[in-house]
Amino acid sequence: MKHLTQQELTAGLGKILESPKDKGTLELIVRRPGTDQREILDEGQLDPAYGLQGDNWLTRGSRATADGSAHPEMQINIMNSRVTALVAQDPKRWALAGDQLYIDMDLSPENLPPGTKLSIGSAVLEVTLPPHTGCKKFAARFGRDAMIFVNTGVGKELNLRGINAKVVKAGTIRTDDVIEKILV
């Protein structure tokens, strides 16, 4: 598949900027049972201790912790579905981005600053501080220009690569669930 150029990616920014701010939709749930493995789910279980049940977050660990254990603030990776649709170009390629949840919602720090709580199904997530950035795999799958698009300038300002979150209330989530900011 041909990767999009910077110009083609930038042309898609208008649609991304139309993402809902307060109430979005869960478009895709992806469990990663092992390295480079993806399972598309219609329904998933979120748990504060394990993240997405059956995902390898806990066992995979993280380079962001001193001991290599799973980073508690990087339990759930979320990407804007409009960005994913643009860079992947084909819905069958969305899961290659490597995130667990793909939502139609504005993920900018202005809209969802760290500490924001989101209800989704019967679960609650909390947006966390660590940045979510693209990696070599993202660039290999979607192109160098896509990596630059999501990680620099406007892309970084809008969290186009996505955000990290943690589960604060266990529950069941389903594709097409409404996601809402919890106002306190």
Secondary structure, DSSP 8 states (H G I E B T S, - for coil): -----HHHHHHTHHHHHT--SSEEEEEEEEE--STT--EEESEEEEETTTEETT-SHHHH--TTSTT----GGGSEEEEEHHHHHHHH-SGGGGGGG--SEEEES---TTTS-TT-EEEETTEEEEE-SS-----HHHHHHH-HHHHHHHHSHHHHHTTTT-EEEEEEE-EEEETT-EEEE---
